[in-house]
């Protein structure tokens, strides 16, 4: 069967990517799903009207991503002549705010219109707000700025529950947000988490993380220690997995430039060992031990576990 035909037959999750022009919507989409790099984002042209892009996540989850241009004339059409077409059957709305934009009032009005339209056409849709370009805000002001904007957005959304993230294309915050968004649509996520916890205890690991192979977004993570944050440099930062995913994706892209392919990675010293390798057909796995461990033994354990996780994916498809 033609892959494009198969894609149209699979259930699709419609995602609206909206926000004012220049807020960074297309940049983040191409970084996550098209292997673009931040330095090349300045070469992107403005999105014209609404562009629909189909992407696969974890093999059988098809994301129908609508990248909606944010120019005034297009936004007016979305809320009037195209309202039913745009806002029907939506699974997720991602609304992107430029944190330093002078047009915040208009962006807020558009966000309010989005919430109203969703309540009418897709009342069960999840809403994520990305307060983007946070790198332009001073380190000392970021936390307070984010919290102030988050509260303002929740008031605007009224009873509609929203989830907000501070993001920038220059660090792992973008991967943190998109990992949360994509896994919120993933069937059987708790099954993955439960079985990953079992694997962690079976190999006596300190931490185990599952990444989606193509995007390096975090799918599931388990740790013996509580995941807390006491500062950006804290090794227990909740975003450390996404930081690893960001670094590994850059390694993958660098390897491709040299006509090579990133396969696996091992780091080991007298008190620590980490193993990153392909796991199932759609995932990579990172296993962290608090002791030295032979790579060959870990490879055998992961090969035995991969067949089980492959069956989980088939059952959740």
Secondary structure by P-SEA (a helix, b strand, c coil): ccaaaaaaacbbbbbbbcccccccaaaaaaaccccccccccccccccccbbbbbbbcccccccccccccccaaaaaaaaccccccccccccbbbbbbcccccaaaaaaaaaaaaaaaaacccccbbbbbbbccccccccccaaaaaaaaaaaaaaaaccbbbbbbbbbcccaaaaaaaaaaaaaaccaaaaaaaaaaaaaaaacccbbbbcccccccccbbbbcccccccccccccccaaaaaaaaaaaaaaaaaaaacccccccccccccbbbbbccccccbbbbbbbcbbbbaaaaaaaaaaaaaaaaaaaaaac
